[in-house]
Amino acid sequence: NLQGRELFPIDYEEIKFLNKSILAIREDGKWGLADIFGNIIVEPVYKYELNFDEDNTSEIQIFGSSYTQRLNGQIFVSNGAEKILLPQSLYWGSDFVNGFCIVRSKDHCSIDYVGVINLNGETIIPTQYQAIFILSNNVIIAKNGEGLWGVFNDCGSIIMDFVYDLIEPQVNSFYAIVKKGKIYGIANLETSKIVLLEKYGVKYLWDLDKHGRCLYSKYVY
């Protein structure tokens, strides 16, 4: 300030005044907001500089997602034609699919991890996972912090343990190709039944259909 006192003690790649007290900040290539005393208003996690319109809302995007959402203190996401406000503890969410939304938490310990909430804002899966996919039958496939894959049901209970190096669901099918170590197999994501094909010496599986049938090779080309 004019008295030479440091008001903003944190170092950022870029700082811009939006008004007399609010600053746009950029850290690690991501944008957020702070006040002139260095207090974070919006975590620097967004792909582009926040640009607020007359309604005091700004479009937001994060790296690794094609979704564009809106921020007005809280995040707006879509449930068809309905707009849903996410809980304050979250900084991003996908649009709802079958009543579920993939979200990211403001908790710095899990800033790059995702979880799942329902339409009531209740946590179905905590933000502790590297990747999550919600299938049409509400089976939820997730990759944990160790890079292993597992499966949840729509209540958030684990129905396939996190011991798989690959779980690859197929379009319009309840079946998935799985891999545990070097062993391929086939999983039914409705019944959680898994058949590992160790005795066949399978090196590669493909073209798994809706009946659980597939092609395989004993050779790697």
C-alpha positions in Angstrom: 0.0 0.0 0.0 1.0 3.7 0.1 2.7 3.1 3.4 4.9 0.4 2.0 3.2 -2.4 3.9 2.8 -5.7 2.2 -0.9 -6.6 2.0 -0.7 -9.6 -0.3 2.0 -12.0 1.0 1.5 -14.8 -1.5 3.4 -15.1 -4.7 1.4 -15.8 -7.8 2.2 -16.0 -11.6 -0.2 -13.2 -12.3 -2.4 -10.8 -10.3 -5.1 -8.5 -11.7 -7.4 -6.0 -9.9 -11.1 -6.7 -10.7 -12.1 -3.9 -8.4 -10.6 -2.1 -5.3 -10.6 -5.2 -3.1 -10.9 -8.3 -5.4 -8.0 -9.7 -7.4 -7.9 -12.3 -10.1 -4.9 -14.7 -9.3 -3.1 -17.3 -11.4 -1.1 -20.1 -9.8 0.3 -23.1 -11.7 -1.6 -21.9 -14.8 -4.9 -21.9 -13.0 -7.2 -19.0 -12.1 -9.0 -18.0 -8.9 -9.9 -15.0 -6.8 -8.5 -13.4 -3.6 -8.9 -10.2 -1.6 -6.1 -7.7 -1.1 -5.0 -9.3 2.1 -4.3 -12.6 0.4 -7.4 -14.4 1.6 -8.7 -16.9 -1.0 -12.2 -16.3 -2.2 -12.2 -18.8 -5.1 -9.4 -21.4 -5.2 -7.0 -21.1 -8.2 -8.2 -24.2 -10.0 -9.9 -22.9 -13.1 -8.7 -23.1 -16.7 -9.5 -19.4 -17.6 -9.6 -16.1 -15.8 -13.0 -15.6 -14.2 -15.1 -13.1 -16.1 -18.3 -12.0 -14.2 -21.3 -10.7 -16.1 -24.2 -8.5 -15.0 -25.7 -11.4 -13.1 -22.5 -11.7 -11.1 -21.8 -15.2 -12.5 -18.8 -16.4 -14.4 -18.3 -19.4 -16.7 -15.7 -21.9 -15.4 -13.8 -24.8 -16.9 -11.2 -27.1 -15.4 -8.4 -28.9 -17.1 -9.3 -32.4 -18.3 -13.0 -31.8 -18.7 -15.2 -30.5 -21.6 -17.9 -29.3 -19.2 -18.5 -25.5 -18.9 -20.3 -24.6 -15.7 -21.2 -21.4 -14.0 -20.0 -19.9 -10.7 -21.9 -17.4 -8.5 -20.4 -18.1 -5.0 -21.5 -21.7 -5.7 -21.4 -23.9 -8.8 -24.4 -24.4 -11.0 -24.7 -27.7 -12.8 -27.4 -29.2 -15.0 -29.9 -31.9 -14.3 -31.7 -31.8 -17.7 -33.5 -28.4 -17.8 -33.1 -27.9 -14.0 -30.1 -26.1 -12.5 -28.6 -27.5 -9.3 -26.4 -25.6 -6.8 -23.5 -27.7 -5.6 -22.5 -27.7 -1.9 -20.0 -25.0 -0.8 -17.3 -27.6 -0.2 -17.0 -28.3 -3.9 -15.3 -26.4 -6.7 -16.5 -28.3 -9.7 -19.1 -30.9 -10.8 -20.2 -32.6 -14.0 -23.8 -32.4 -15.1 -26.0 -35.0 -13.4 -26.4 -38.4 -15.0 -29.2 -40.6 -13.6 -29.2 -38.5 -10.4 -25.5 -38.6 -9.9 -22.8 -35.9 -10.3 -19.0 -36.4 -10.4 -17.5 -33.7 -8.2 -14.2 -32.2 -7.1 -13.6 -31.0 -3.5 -12.0 -27.8 -2.3 -9.9 -29.8 0.2 -6.3 -29.3 -0.9 -5.5 -32.9 0.0 -7.9 -34.1 -2.7 -7.7 -31.2 -5.2 -7.0 -33.5 -8.1 -9.4 -36.2 -7.1 -13.1 -36.9 -7.8 -16.1 -38.3 -6.0 -19.9 -38.6 -6.5 -22.9 -36.9 -4.9 -26.6 -37.4 -5.5 -29.3 -34.8 -6.1 -29.6 -34.1 -2.4 -26.0 -33.1 -2.2 -25.2 -36.3 -0.2 -21.8 -37.9 -0.8 -22.1 -41.3 -2.4 -18.4 -41.7 -3.1 -15.8 -39.4 -1.4 -13.4 -37.3 -3.4 -10.5 -39.8 -3.2 -10.3 -41.2 -6.7 -8.3 -40.4 -9.8 -11.1 -41.2 -12.2 -14.8 -42.1 -12.1 -17.2 -43.3 -14.8 -21.0 -43.6 -14.2 -22.5 -46.2 -16.5 -26.1 -46.2 -17.7 -27.2 -48.8 -15.2 -25.7 -46.6 -12.4 -22.7 -48.9 -11.9 -19.8 -46.7 -11.0 -16.3 -47.6 -12.0 -13.4 -45.8 -10.2 -9.6 -45.7 -10.2 -8.0 -45.2 -6.8 -4.9 -43.3 -5.8 -2.7 -46.4 -6.4 -3.9 -46.7 -10.0 -6.1 -49.7 -9.4 -9.7 -50.1 -10.6 -12.8 -51.2 -8.7 -16.6 -50.9 -9.0 -19.3 -49.3 -6.8 -23.1 -49.8 -6.8 -25.4 -46.8 -6.8 -25.4 -46.8 -2.9 -21.6 -46.3 -2.8 -20.8 -49.9 -1.7 -17.9 -51.6 -3.3 -19.0 -54.6 -5.5 -15.6 -55.3 -7.1 -12.5 -54.7 -5.0 -9.8 -52.4 -6.1 -7.4 -55.0 -7.3 -7.6 -54.6 -11.1 -5.2 -52.9 -13.4 -7.9 -52.5 -16.0 -11.7 -52.4 -16.1 -13.0 -51.6 -19.5 -16.8 -51.4 -19.9 -18.4 -51.9 -23.2 -21.1 -49.8 -24.9 -24.7 -51.1 -24.4 -23.4 -54.0 -22.3 -23.2 -54.9 -18.6 -19.9 -56.8 -19.3 -16.4 -55.4 -19.0 -12.9 -56.6 -19.9 -10.8 -56.8 -16.8 -7.1 -57.3 -16.2 -5.4 -58.4 -12.9 -1.7 -58.3 -13.3 -1.1 -60.1 -16.6 -4.3 -62.1 -16.4 -7.3 -61.0 -18.5 -10.9 -61.8 -17.7 -14.5 -60.9 -18.2 -16.7 -59.3 -15.5 -20.5 -58.9 -15.3 -21.0 -55.5 -13.7 -24.6 -56.3 -12.7 -23.9 -59.5 -10.8 -20.2 -58.8 -10.0 -19.3 -62.2 -11.4 -15.7 -62.3 -12.7 -14.1 -65.0 -14.8 -10.3 -64.8 -15.1 -8.9 -66.5 -18.2 -5.5 -67.6 -16.9 -5.7 -71.2 -18.2 -6.2 -70.0 -21.8 -3.0 -68.0 -21.9 -4.9 -64.9 -23.1 -2.6 -61.9 -24.0 -5.3 -59.6 -25.4 -9.1 -59.4 -25.4 -11.4 -57.3 -27.6 -14.9 -57.0 -29.2 -16.7 -58.0 -26.0 -20.4 -58.0 -26.8 -23.6 -57.6 -24.8 -23.8 -61.3 -24.2 -20.3 -61.5 -22.7 -18.7 -63.0 -25.7 -15.3 -61.7 -27.1 -12.4 -62.4 -29.3 -9.0 -63.1 -27.8 -5.4 -63.8 -28.8 -2.6 -65.8 -27.2 -0.1 -63.6 -28.9 0.9 -59.9 -28.7 1.2 -58.4 -32.2 
